[in-house]
Amino acid sequence: MSETTKSDKIRQLSQEQMNAIEHLLQGKSDRAVSEAAGVSRQTVWEWRNRDPLFIAELN
């Protein structure tokens, strides 16, 4: 897992990311989350696996 960088500490999650987290916590699939958040399934995957702030908030 990558470390949080200085820019990550300043950056905030987007509304789409917050919506995605809400749906992921409900146990929905990446496909269902992507449709609800208005982004691609690949974007949800990238957030879940490569975005340190998203990962931290999700955990």
C-alpha positions, -999 to +999 in steps of 0.1 A: +000+000+000+014+034-009+021+061+017+001+092+020+019+122+003+019+158+014-005+166-014-028+138-003-030+154+032-044+186+016-066+170-010-102+160+000-123+133-015-147+143-042-185+139-038-183+110-062-158+093-040-178+099-009-209+084-027-188+054-038-176+048-002-212+048+010-223+022-015-192+001-010-199+000+028-234-013+019-217-043+002-225-033-034-203-045-063-179-022-082-204-021-111-233-010-089-211+015-071-198+030-104-234+034-117-245+051-084-215+074-083-216+083-120-181+070-128-166+041-146-161+007-129-124+011-136-124+044-117-139+027-087-112+000-089-085+026-091-099+044-061-101+012-040-067+000-049-045+030-056-059+061-039-045+063-003-071+088+009-100+068-005-086+036+010-081+053+044-117+066+044-131+033+033-113+015+061 
